[in-house]
Amino acid sequence: MIEAGKYTSHQIRDIYSRRSRIYRNTVAPLEFSNHLRAIEKAAIRPEDKILEVAVGPGLAIAELAKHVSQTTVVEGVDISPGMLAVARETLAAAHITNVNLSESSATSLKFPDNSFDLLYNGYMLDLIPLADMPVILAEFRRVLKVGGRLVLLNMSKPNEQTTTFRERLYPMLPPELALYLIGGCRPVLMEHPVIEAGLRQVTREYLAGKFPSEIVIGIK
């Protein structure tokens, strides 16, 4: 994996707020079929307590909410107020009421230990510096119940030996331009970091196509 740009949380918060509606109308539709596949593999039960970290424009959390009972509240967090505003619009348009959204960083989730049966995270770790990944994965593991599932959906590539066009382009762009034009994201491979974070029965499915991605699932 190549290193991510060195962005502050304030920069990420600001640019994703400004890009929120553009993202909903351009990138989000390209990602959506991959979200559907990841949610299918999550094997959600009606009683599952679910947290989505980095809800973005809300398309995935709307689907997650459809898989649990109407009395089960799905929690969702994002660092970007703009994305949260768009996500609320998405949920309102779909008449989904069993979702609670709040602003939070993935490095310091506000929930107690052992709170969730499922933690879902899509298209966030491909923005994160390598040194921050263990911190975030440890936080994900902390809030999962024993036996809970971590489901990650990331921009990816077939294997470590492959070098993609985006990986060649990424370091050529000034960091600020990379953050604005391509969201600061690059392909990542999260199977081994998830194993190193202490999760078990870790699996990876690579999704080829117009938006190459991976689904990595682990059990606490």
C-alpha positions as CSV (number, residue, x, y, z in Angstrom):
1,M,0.0,0.0,0.0
2,I,1.2,3.5,-0.7
3,E,1.1,6.1,2.0
4,A,-1.8,8.5,2.3
5,G,-1.5,12.3,2.1
6,K,-0.9,14.0,5.4
7,Y,-4.2,15.6,6.1
8,T,-5.5,17.0,9.3
9,S,-8.9,16.0,10.6
10,H,-10.0,19.6,10.1
11,Q,-9.0,19.4,6.4
12,I,-10.9,16.2,5.9
13,R,-13.9,17.5,7.8
14,D,-14.0,20.7,5.7
15,I,-13.4,19.2,2.2
16,Y,-15.9,16.3,2.6
17,S,-18.5,18.8,3.9
18,R,-17.9,20.9,0.8
19,R,-18.0,17.9,-1.5
20,S,-21.0,16.2,0.2
21,R,-23.6,16.8,-2.5
22,I,-21.2,16.4,-5.4
23,Y,-20.1,13.1,-3.8
24,R,-23.7,11.9,-3.4
25,N,-24.4,12.6,-7.1
26,T,-21.2,11.3,-8.6
27,V,-19.1,8.9,-6.6
28,A,-21.8,7.4,-4.3
29,P,-23.7,5.8,-7.2
30,L,-20.6,4.1,-8.4
31,E,-19.9,2.6,-5.0
32,F,-23.5,1.5,-4.2
33,S,-23.5,-1.9,-5.8
34,N,-20.4,-2.7,-3.8
35,H,-22.1,-1.6,-0.6
36,L,-25.0,-3.9,-1.5
37,R,-22.6,-6.8,-1.8
38,A,-20.9,-6.0,1.5
39,I,-24.2,-5.7,3.3
40,E,-25.3,-9.0,1.9
41,K,-22.2,-10.7,3.2
42,A,-22.7,-9.0,6.6
43,A,-25.5,-11.5,7.3
44,I,-27.5,-9.0,9.3
45,R,-30.1,-10.3,11.8
46,P,-33.2,-8.3,12.7
47,E,-32.0,-7.8,16.3
48,D,-28.4,-6.8,15.5
49,K,-27.0,-3.6,17.0
50,I,-25.2,-1.9,14.2
51,L,-22.8,1.0,13.9
52,E,-21.7,2.5,10.6
53,V,-18.5,4.6,10.8
54,A,-18.2,7.2,8.0
55,V,-21.8,7.2,6.8
56,G,-21.1,9.6,3.9
57,P,-24.3,10.5,2.0
58,G,-26.3,7.8,3.8
59,L,-27.0,5.3,1.1
60,A,-25.4,2.4,3.0
61,I,-26.9,3.2,6.4
62,A,-30.3,3.4,4.8
63,E,-29.8,-0.2,3.5
64,L,-28.5,-1.4,6.9
65,A,-31.6,0.0,8.6
66,K,-33.8,-2.0,6.3
67,H,-32.3,-5.2,7.6
68,V,-33.1,-4.8,11.2
69,S,-36.4,-4.4,13.0
70,Q,-38.2,-1.1,13.1
71,T,-37.5,-0.9,16.9
72,T,-33.8,-1.4,16.5
73,V,-31.8,1.8,16.2
74,V,-28.9,1.8,13.9
75,E,-26.1,4.2,14.9
76,G,-24.1,6.2,12.3
77,V,-21.2,8.6,12.7
78,D,-19.2,10.8,10.4
79,I,-16.5,13.4,10.9
80,S,-18.2,15.7,8.3
81,P,-21.2,17.8,9.2
82,G,-22.0,18.3,5.5
83,M,-22.1,14.5,4.9
84,L,-24.3,14.1,8.0
85,A,-26.7,16.7,6.6
86,V,-26.9,14.9,3.2
87,A,-27.3,11.5,5.0
88,R,-30.3,12.9,6.9
89,E,-31.8,14.0,3.6
90,T,-31.3,10.5,2.2
91,L,-33.0,8.9,5.2
92,A,-35.9,11.3,5.2
93,A,-36.5,10.7,1.5
94,A,-36.6,6.9,2.2
95,H,-38.9,7.4,5.2
96,I,-36.3,5.6,7.5
97,T,-36.7,6.6,11.1
98,N,-34.7,4.0,13.0
99,V,-31.3,5.6,12.5
100,N,-29.4,8.0,14.9
101,L,-26.6,10.1,13.3
102,S,-23.9,12.0,15.1
103,E,-20.6,13.6,14.5
104,S,-17.6,11.6,15.6
105,S,-14.0,10.6,14.6
106,A,-13.2,7.0,13.9
107,T,-10.2,7.3,16.3
108,S,-12.3,8.0,19.3
109,L,-15.8,6.6,19.1
110,K,-18.2,7.7,21.8
111,F,-19.7,4.3,22.4
112,P,-18.9,1.9,25.3
113,D,-16.9,-1.3,24.9
114,N,-18.8,-4.3,23.5
115,S,-21.8,-2.3,22.2
116,F,-22.4,-3.7,18.7
117,D,-23.0,-6.9,16.8
118,L,-21.9,-5.3,13.6
119,L,-19.6,-2.5,12.7
120,Y,-19.7,-1.4,9.0
121,N,-17.2,0.9,7.5
122,G,-17.1,1.8,3.8
123,Y,-14.6,3.8,1.8
124,M,-12.8,5.5,4.7
125,L,-9.6,3.5,5.4
126,D,-8.4,4.2,1.8
127,L,-8.1,7.9,3.0
128,I,-6.3,7.0,6.3
129,P,-2.4,7.1,6.8
130,L,-0.9,3.7,7.4
131,A,0.2,4.6,11.0
132,D,-3.4,5.5,11.9
133,M,-4.9,2.2,10.7
134,P,-4.0,0.1,13.8
135,V,-5.5,2.8,16.1
136,I,-8.8,2.9,14.2
137,L,-9.0,-0.9,13.9
138,A,-8.4,-1.2,17.7
139,E,-11.2,1.3,18.3
140,F,-13.5,-0.7,15.9
141,R,-12.7,-3.9,17.8
142,R,-13.3,-2.2,21.2
143,V,-16.9,-1.3,20.5
144,L,-17.8,-4.7,19.0
145,K,-19.3,-7.4,21.2
146,V,-17.5,-10.7,21.5
147,G,-18.5,-12.6,18.4
148,G,-19.4,-9.3,16.6
149,R,-18.6,-8.8,13.0
150,L,-16.4,-6.1,11.4
151,V,-17.3,-5.4,7.8
152,L,-14.9,-3.2,5.8
153,L,-15.5,-2.0,2.2
154,N,-12.4,-0.3,0.7
155,M,-11.1,1.0,-2.6
156,S,-8.6,-1.7,-3.4
157,K,-6.6,-3.7,-6.0
158,P,-6.2,-7.5,-6.7
159,N,-2.9,-7.9,-4.7
160,E,0.2,-6.1,-3.4
161,Q,2.1,-6.8,-6.6
162,T,-0.4,-4.8,-8.7
163,T,0.2,-1.0,-9.2
164,T,-2.9,0.9,-10.3
165,F,-3.2,4.1,-12.3
166,R,-4.5,5.9,-9.2
167,E,-1.4,4.8,-7.2
168,R,0.8,6.3,-9.9
169,L,-1.3,9.5,-10.0
170,Y,-1.7,9.9,-6.3
171,P,1.9,11.0,-5.4
172,M,2.1,13.3,-8.4
173,L,-0.7,15.5,-7.2
174,P,-0.2,18.2,-4.6
175,P,-1.8,16.8,-1.4
176,E,-4.5,19.5,-1.3
177,L,-5.5,18.8,-4.9
178,A,-5.6,15.1,-4.3
179,L,-7.9,15.6,-1.4
180,Y,-10.3,17.8,-3.4
181,L,-10.2,15.9,-6.7
182,I,-10.1,12.2,-5.6
183,G,-11.0,12.6,-1.9
184,G,-7.4,11.8,-0.9
185,C,-8.1,8.1,-1.4
186,R,-5.9,5.3,-2.8
187,P,-6.2,1.5,-3.0
188,V,-5.6,-0.4,0.3
189,L,-5.3,-4.0,1.3
190,M,-6.8,-4.5,4.8
191,E,-6.9,-8.3,5.3
192,H,-3.6,-8.5,7.2
193,P,-4.1,-5.3,9.2
194,V,-7.4,-6.7,10.4
195,I,-5.7,-10.0,11.4
196,E,-3.0,-8.0,13.2
197,A,-5.8,-6.1,15.0
198,G,-6.8,-9.4,16.7
199,L,-9.9,-10.3,14.7
200,R,-10.4,-13.9,13.6
201,Q,-11.9,-15.8,10.7
202,V,-10.9,-13.0,8.5
203,T,-11.9,-13.2,4.9
204,R,-11.4,-11.0,1.8
205,E,-13.4,-10.7,-1.4
206,Y,-12.1,-8.6,-4.2
207,L,-14.6,-6.8,-6.4
208,A,-13.3,-5.9,-9.8
209,G,-15.1,-3.6,-12.2
210,K,-15.4,0.2,-12.6
211,F,-14.7,0.8,-8.9
212,P,-12.3,-1.9,-7.8
213,S,-12.8,-2.7,-4.1
214,E,-12.5,-5.3,-1.4
215,I,-14.7,-6.6,1.3
216,V,-12.9,-7.7,4.4
217,I,-14.8,-9.3,7.3
218,G,-13.5,-10.3,10.7
219,I,-15.0,-11.6,13.9
220,K,-14.1,-10.3,17.4
